[in-house]
Amino acid sequence: MLHNNNIFITIILLLIFTHNHHSSADNHPFLRLPLRHINPQQSPTQIISSDSARLSVLHRNPNLPVTSGAYAGAGQYFVTLHLGTPPQPLLLIADTGSDLIWVTCSACRNNCSATRPPHSAFLARHSTSYCLHHCFDPACRLVPQPSPAGACNHTRLHSPCRYEYSYADGSITNGFFAKEKISFNSTTGKLLRQNSLAFGCGFKVSGPSVSGPGFHGAQGVMGLGRGPVSFVTQLGPRFGKKFSYCLKDYTIIPPPTSYLMIGTDPDPENSKLKYTPLQTNTLLSPFYYIGIQNVYIDNVKLPISPSVWSIDKLGNGGTIVDSGTTLTFLPENAYRHVIATFRRRVKLPAPEGAPANFDLCFNVSGVRKPTVPKLSFKLVGNSVFSPPVGNYFIDTAEDVKCIALQPVTTPGGFSVIGNLMQQGFLFEFDIGKSRLGFSRTGCSKH
């Protein structure tokens, strides 16, 4: 929070099923997920370290099954999913940068509370609807396999499908690829049962990205990416192949309710959305890429070549919209132009002892309303994304404001529009029409 000198947000999503609301555009039911806000304590330096670790995980190597979803730091979203028969509530990180749904699993059969806290893992043997995928199932080819020594045996009739996800810091989750019944809380308090969901039942989970403090006690990850096994893809036929979220201004006390919605929002305000096409990547990445054409400061276009934003033939570069990264990362060349322009235009002194790793900070002591230039991005499709100043200049200490931007320093790395930059906007990920919609007014009624 900006109050208490903390600019990170960690949000718990309470998953609520809402019945079909008819609209003129779509006749799909939808899932409405209210967001609740809690405050982990992290310093500005930890912010950058966490986001940098996140980006190192996100940078995919075609020869290594590296998937985002669990990462150090905050700015995460948590969703309560009820899995199994009878339903077991589990807390998962909702991640737009991955497509696998996986949970920590336990083979415990009797007196399980004596060996682990309740709901700290999915108890597969306690569910009558738990079912393994097998090696010969086509679905097994949709998840990365472990090394040959631990891979499935296709010659055995009952050999289960195994998966293994590796992370940049050496963290792994592996286990069985299975399917299970899922449930959602209804507005009446009853659990509404849904069809089976394919997921990873992780019996081996190790490393800081999936079990350390940055995981914040979650039991797994809900992938919301564009891949074939994501939560959105699996539920897509029923919910219209789209989802949206709105992150309200969390500096307001008490903070207003935010939400994430799977499906079509019947609110007519959605008709005010501006759209930019989602771009494709040759690496078949699960990320949501958009195209940036130009950057403006106070409506003056910066001399940045459009090529710095492009995706090359090897799948490097580009820009993703990511709910799991807090700050915004720009290509080195673009970042330097932005920093230099802000430094020229802002007539405020630099603070003493500015936070490490922030390249541009100002002392606003005694300044009632600091004047900061307006930043905007022209996107492919001629839409313009113009965030408010509070989305990119943040309080890092008393009377100190810093720009919440960082450079992309990894060769071949991509740019990221982080969740701070997205604050106060409704974002609609329309996978069916391959486009991203956004609106400043779309959050007003939610």
N, C-alpha and C positions, 0 to 999 in steps of 0.2 A: 504494500500500500504506500501511496505517497505520504500519508500520515504515518507517523512512527518511523519515518526514514526507510521504508521498505517498499520497493516498487514491483515486487513479485506478486502474482496471484496464483492461488491454488484453489480450484473450484470443484466442489462435489456435485455431480449430476444425479438427481433423484429421478429415476426413470418412471414415467407415468404414461400409460396407454390411454389415448383419447379416441373415442369412436369417430366414424366418418362424419365430417362436416361437408355438406355439399357446396360446391362452388361452380361457377360457370365454366371454369377452365378445366378442372380435374374432378374426378369422383373417387379419389384415393383416400383411405384412412391415413392417419398420421400419428407419429409418436411425439409427444411434447415432453421435453426434458428440462425442467426448471434447474437453474444453477444456483448453488449456494456457495458462499465465499468464506474461506478461512485464511489465516495469515501465518505462513512459515517465516521464520526470521533469517534473512540472508542479506549479505552486504552487496553493494554494487559490484565489487570485484568478483564475488561468487556468481553474480548474474552472468557476467561475461564468460567466466570459466564454465558454467553450466551450459550456456548456449553454444560455446565453442565445442564442448564435448558432444552436444546434440548434433551439431553440423558434421562432426567427424563420423558420427554414426550414420547420418543421413546420406553421406557421400558414397554412392554405391559403386562397388567394383564388380564388373560382369562375371569375374571368376570366383567371387565370394558372396554367399547369400547374406548380405548385410541388410538388416531391416530396422527401421526406426520404430519407436513406440515406447520403449522404456529408456529413460535417460536421466542423468543427474540434473538436479535443479528443480525449479517450480514452473509456474505457468502451465500446469497440467490440469486436465479435466478428468474427473472421476465419475464413473457411471455404475450404479448398482444393477447388476443383472442376476436374475434368478435362474439357476441352471439345474436341470435334473428333475427326477420324480421320486420323492417329494422335492419341491424346489429348495435349492440352497442359495442364499444371497451371497454374492461375491462382488467385491469392489474392483473395477477395472479402469485402467487409464484409457480414455477415449482419444485416439490418435489419428489425425488426418494424414499422417505420413507413412502409414503401413496398412497392409490388408489382411494380416492374419489375426484371428481372435485366438488367444491362448490364455489358459489359467493354470495356476499352480495346482497340481493334483496330489492326492495322497491315496495310498493303497490300504489305508487303515480300515479294519472291518469292525472291531469291537472296542468299546471304551476309548473312543478317539479323543475325547476332551481331556483325557489324562496325559496325552502326549503332545497336543497342540491346542492353541486357543480356538474357540468356536469360529467358524467361517474364515479361517486363515488359509484354507485350501479346499478344493473341490474333492469330496469323498466319493470317488467313482463307484465303489462297492455299495454305497448307500443309495444309489439311484437305480430304479428298475428300468429306466429308459436309456441308460448309457449303452452306446454301441460303437464298436471300433470300425474304422475303415480298414480295408485289407490291401495288401500290396497290389493286387490285380484290379482294384477299383481305379477308374480314371481320375477320381478326385485326389488320389495319392500323388499324382504327377504335378499337382498344383502347389505343393509345398516342398521346400528344400529338404534333401535327404541327408542323413548322417554319413560319415565316412564308410567305405565299403565294409569295414570290420563290423560296424554296427547297423548296417543297412538291412532292409527287409529281405527275407528269403522268398523269392517269387516261386520257388519250387514247392513250398509248403502251402497246403490249402488254407490253413488258418494263421498264416503269418501276418501280424498286424502292420499297418502302415506307420512308419516312424518318421518324425520330422526333426530337424535341428536348425535353429536360427543362431547365427553368430553376430556379435556386436564388435564395434571397432576397438573397444577397450578389453576385449577378450571375454566378455560376458556371453553366456549361452543360455538358451532354453531348449530342451529337447524332451521328447516323449512320444506319445501316440497321437495320431491324427484321428479324431473320433467325431461322433455326432450325438447330439443330445437335445432334449426338449428345453425350450426357454419360456420364461414367464415374465409378464410385466405387471406392475401395480396399476390397477384401474382407479378411476376417480371415486369409486365406491369403496375402495380399500381391498377389493378382491383381486386375486392373481388371475390374470387372463393368459391361458396357455397358447403357445404358438407352435409352428412346425419345427422340425429338427434344424439345428444349426451346426454346421461343421466347425470344429475348433481344435486347437492343439491342447492336449492334456499333458502338461509339463511335469514330469517326474524328476527331472534334473534341471535346476535353475541356479545359476551361480554367476557371481560377478557384480560389481557395483551398479551397473545399469539396470539390472533386473532384481536386485535384492538389497541394495544399499539404501542409505538415507534418502536419496533422490527418488526412490520408488514410493516413499510416503505410505508404506503399509498396504499397498495395493496387492491384489492376488493375481494380476494378469493385465492383459492389454486387449482393448477392443479396437481392431483396425477399421478405420473409416475411409481408407484409401480407395484407389480405382481398380485394384486387382480383383481376381476372380473369387477369392475366398473372404473378402471383406464383409463386414456387417451390412454395409449399404448395398453391396452387390447381391448378397444372399436374400435380403429382404426387398430388393428393388422392385420385382414384379408386383408386389403388394402395395408398396408405398411410393410408386411413381418415379423411381430412380433419381431421387434428389434428397438433399438434406440442407438444413440451414442452421445458422446460429447467430446469436447477438450477444456481444459482450458489453454490458452497460458500464458506465463510469464508476469504477470501484473506489474512487476517492470520496464519493458522497457518503455521508454518515446519517442513517444506516444505509448500506449499499442497496441499490435497487436489484430486483430479481432479473437475472439473465436467463437464457435458455438455449437449448439445442433441440432441433426438431428433425425427425426422420420423416420424410414425405412432403406433401404439399400443404403449405400454410394457406387456409382459406381467407386470411385477412386481405381485403382489397388493396391495402397499402403496398403489397408486393408488386402491384402493377407499376409502381414508380421505380422499380429497380433499373439500374444501368447494367449493361452486360458487356463482357469481354470474353472471347472464345478461350476455352481450355486448349492448351497446346499439347502435342504429343511428343514423346521422347523415344528415340530408337532403343533405349534400354528397357522399354516397357515398364517404366517406373510407376509406382503407385501414387506418386505425388501429383498435386494439382498445379500445373504450370500455367502461368499467364504471360502475355507479351507486353513488355514496357517499351514504348517508343521514345519518349522524352521525359526529362525531369525539369520542372519549373520552380523557381524561387521568386515570389512576388510577381508571378506571371511572366517572368523573363526566362526563356529557354536557356539551359546551360549547354555549353559546347561539348556534349558527350556523344560519341559515336553510337548510333543504334546497335552496332555490331556487338557491343559489350554485353548486351542483354540476350543475345541469340543463343540457341542450342546448336552445338556443332554436330557433325556427322557421327561422332563417337558418343553423343549423348551428354557431353559436358556443357556446363553453363545453364542459362535460363533462369527463370524466377519462379519460385513456388510460394503459395499461400499456405502457411502452416500454423495451426493452432497450438502446437507444442513448443515453438520457439518464442521466447519473450521479446527480444530485441529484433530490429530489422537489419539485415546484412545486405550491403550493396557491393557491386564489383569495385575493385580497388580504384580504378580510374574515375568512376562515377562518384565514389565516396569522397575522394580528394577534392573534386570540384565542388561538391556540396559543402564540405567543411570550410573550404577557402571562402566560398561565397557568404556563408553565415558569419564567418569571422570578420569579414569586411563590413557587413551590414549591421551587426549587433554592436552597439556602442556601450558595452558594459565591461567592467574589469574582470579579469580572471581571478578566481578564488585562491586563497592560500591553502595548500594541501589538498588540491583537487583529487578526486578518486582516481586510483590507478586504472589505466586502460581506457579511460574516456578521453578522447582527443579534444573535446571542446566543451568547456564548462564556464559558467558565468556566476559572479557574485551578485545576487539580487537584493542584498541587504539594503533596506530603506527604499526600495523601488516597489511601489504599490502594485502596479500593473506593468511588468516588463514587456516591452515590445519585441516580438520575434517575427521574422519574415515567414511568409506562408509557403509551405512545401506542397507540391502536387506532382502527380504522375499521369502522363497521358498514356493510355493503354491501347493495345490493338483493338480496333473497332470504334475508335474515336471517343471512347468514354474516358472520363477524367476522375481519378481518385484523389480527393483533396481532404486529407485528415486534419482535424483540429490540432492546434499547437501542442496541446497536452498529450497527444499521441506520440510525439517525437522529441519533446523537451520535458524532462522529468526531474523531480526533486531527488537528489542523491544524498543530501545533507541539509541541515538548516541553512537557508539563504543561498543554497547552491543548486543551480539547474544545469543539467548536462544533456547533450544531444544523445538520444537513444538509438544511435546508428553505429554499426561496426562494419569494417571492410571484410570482404571475402579474400582470404589470403591463400587458401588451398588451391593449387593448380587444378583447373577444371571444375572448381566448385561452383555452386549456383547461389543466386541471390535468394533472400527469404523476406517475405512480408510477415513479420512476427505479430503476436497477438496484441501487443501494446499499440501497434499501428492500426490494428483492426478495431480497437475499442470504439463503441458507439455506433458501429455500422451493422446492419443486417447483411450477412453474406449467405447467398444461396448457391449451393453446388449442384447444378443441374447436369447430372451425368448423362441422362438420356439425350439431351440436346448439346452436350459437350460445351457448356458455357458456365461462367461464374457471374452471378448478379450481385450487386451491392447497392445499398441505399442508406443515407444518413437519417431518413425519416422512418425507415422500416422498424426501428427499435422502439418507437415512441409508445406503442400500445402493448408492448410485451414486457 
